[in-house]
Amino acid sequence: MTDTIDLDLQLDLDDILERPVVTRRPQRAPDPPYQPLSATVRYPPGPVPDVQDAVVAPARETVRRRPRPALTWTWTWQRSRVVAGLLGVFLGGLGLHRMYLGYWRRGLIMLAITVVGGFFTLGLAALVMGMCGFVEGLLYLCVRRGRFSRDARGRPLRG
């Protein structure tokens, strides 16, 4: 008797849970996910020229300029290795050795870090910049080749 009750209950649940399926046909076909290349690109009529058939543009005529007059007197100020080293050792935190050698931007950044950063970090930034300047000053005094032997324009340091 339990078998028949279970079957009846199962049939009733299937009737309750079943929903009618409604299918409709779309009015038009869906758009393709991409447009074909022929729909977007229009080629000119006629044969397509090959790369070898390309026309070379004529060379432009060069304009002759008058030669600049030679300078009769040129003087370049050769910076000293000793002055740069001593500025770095004693006033390195202020970046004066960098400004002396022509690295104005780097020198002003060192000065700003020393003054402004030293104010906000209770002198720690000034101490760090002073140590960096001291080491750079020693390098300017000792190194004869490489980065610390030339100024900002690439000229060798004197002395």
C-alpha positions as CSV (number, residue, x, y, z in Angstrom):
1,M,0.0,0.0,0.0
2,T,2.9,2.4,0.6
3,D,4.0,1.9,-3.0
4,T,0.8,3.2,-4.5
5,I,0.8,6.2,-2.2
6,D,4.3,7.2,-3.1
7,L,3.6,6.9,-6.8
8,D,0.5,9.1,-6.5
9,L,2.4,11.7,-4.6
10,Q,5.2,11.7,-7.1
11,L,2.8,12.1,-10.0
12,D,1.1,15.1,-8.3
13,L,4.4,16.8,-7.6
14,D,5.4,16.4,-11.3
15,D,2.1,18.0,-12.4
16,I,2.6,20.9,-9.9
17,L,6.2,21.6,-10.7
18,E,5.9,21.3,-14.5
19,R,5.6,24.6,-16.4
20,P,4.4,25.0,-19.9
21,V,7.2,25.7,-22.4
22,V,6.6,28.6,-24.7
23,T,8.8,29.0,-27.7
24,R,8.8,32.0,-30.0
25,R,10.7,32.5,-33.2
26,P,12.8,35.7,-33.4
27,Q,11.6,38.4,-35.8
28,R,15.1,38.5,-37.5
29,A,18.3,36.6,-37.4
30,P,20.8,37.7,-34.7
31,D,23.7,39.9,-35.7
32,P,27.0,38.1,-36.2
33,P,29.5,38.8,-33.4
34,Y,31.7,40.6,-35.9
35,Q,31.3,42.3,-39.2
36,P,33.2,40.8,-42.1
37,L,36.1,42.8,-43.4
38,S,34.5,43.4,-46.8
39,A,31.7,45.3,-45.0
40,T,34.1,47.8,-43.4
41,V,37.0,48.2,-45.9
42,R,36.5,49.6,-49.4
43,Y,39.3,49.0,-51.8
44,P,39.9,51.3,-54.8
45,P,39.0,49.8,-58.2
46,G,41.9,48.6,-60.4
47,P,45.1,46.8,-59.8
48,V,46.9,47.2,-56.5
49,P,50.5,48.5,-56.9
50,D,53.2,46.3,-55.6
51,V,56.0,47.4,-53.3
52,Q,58.5,47.2,-56.0
53,D,56.4,49.5,-58.2
54,A,56.4,52.3,-55.6
55,V,57.5,55.7,-56.8
56,V,60.5,57.1,-55.0
57,A,60.1,60.7,-53.9
58,P,62.7,63.0,-55.4
59,A,65.4,64.2,-53.1
60,R,65.1,67.7,-51.7
61,E,67.7,70.2,-52.7
62,T,70.0,71.0,-49.8
63,V,70.2,74.7,-48.9
64,R,73.7,75.9,-48.5
65,R,74.3,78.1,-45.5
66,R,77.0,80.5,-44.9
67,P,79.7,79.1,-42.7
68,R,79.7,80.6,-39.2
69,P,82.7,82.8,-38.4
70,A,85.3,81.1,-36.3
71,L,85.6,82.4,-32.8
72,T,88.9,83.9,-32.3
73,W,89.0,83.7,-28.5
74,T,87.3,81.0,-26.4
75,W,87.9,80.6,-22.7
76,T,86.5,77.7,-20.8
77,W,86.6,77.8,-17.0
78,Q,88.1,74.5,-15.9
79,R,86.8,73.5,-12.5
80,S,89.1,72.3,-9.8
81,R,88.9,68.8,-8.3
82,V,90.2,70.1,-4.9
83,V,87.6,72.9,-4.6
84,A,84.8,70.4,-5.5
85,G,86.2,67.9,-2.9
86,L,86.5,70.4,-0.1
87,L,83.0,71.8,-0.8
88,G,81.7,68.3,-0.6
89,V,83.5,67.4,2.6
90,F,82.6,70.6,4.5
91,L,79.4,71.8,2.9
92,G,78.2,68.6,1.2
93,G,74.8,68.6,2.8
94,L,73.9,71.8,1.1
95,G,74.9,70.5,-2.3
96,L,77.3,73.3,-3.1
97,H,79.9,70.9,-4.6
98,R,77.2,69.8,-7.1
99,M,76.3,73.4,-8.0
100,Y,80.0,74.2,-8.4
101,L,80.4,71.5,-10.9
102,G,77.3,72.5,-12.9
103,Y,74.8,70.0,-11.6
104,W,72.4,72.8,-10.5
105,R,69.3,70.6,-10.3
106,R,70.9,67.9,-8.2
107,G,72.5,70.5,-5.9
108,L,69.2,72.3,-5.3
109,I,67.5,69.0,-4.6
110,M,70.2,68.2,-2.0
111,L,69.7,71.7,-0.5
112,A,65.9,71.3,-0.3
113,I,66.2,67.9,1.3
114,T,68.6,69.2,3.8
115,V,66.5,72.3,4.8
116,V,62.9,71.1,4.4
117,G,63.5,67.4,5.1
118,G,65.7,68.3,8.1
119,F,62.9,70.4,9.5
120,F,60.3,67.6,9.2
121,T,62.5,64.7,10.3
122,L,64.2,66.6,13.2
123,G,67.6,66.8,11.4
124,L,67.8,63.2,10.2
125,A,67.5,64.1,6.5
126,A,70.1,66.8,7.0
127,L,72.4,64.2,8.6
128,V,71.9,61.8,5.7
129,M,72.5,64.5,3.1
130,G,75.6,65.6,5.0
131,M,77.0,62.1,4.9
132,C,76.3,61.7,1.2
133,G,78.0,65.1,0.5
134,F,81.0,64.0,2.6
135,V,81.4,60.7,0.7
136,E,81.0,62.5,-2.6
137,G,83.6,65.1,-1.6
138,L,86.1,62.3,-0.8
139,L,85.3,60.7,-4.1
140,Y,86.0,64.0,-5.9
141,L,89.4,64.2,-4.1
142,C,90.5,60.6,-4.6
143,V,89.0,59.3,-8.0
144,R,91.0,60.3,-11.1
145,R,88.8,58.4,-13.7
146,G,85.1,58.0,-14.2
147,R,82.1,59.9,-13.1
148,F,83.7,61.9,-10.3
149,S,86.5,63.2,-12.5
150,R,84.4,65.3,-14.8
151,D,82.0,68.3,-14.5
152,A,78.4,68.5,-15.9
153,R,79.6,69.3,-19.4
154,G,82.0,66.4,-19.5
155,R,85.2,68.4,-19.2
156,P,87.9,66.8,-17.0
157,L,88.5,68.4,-13.6
158,R,91.8,70.3,-13.0
159,G,94.2,69.2,-10.3
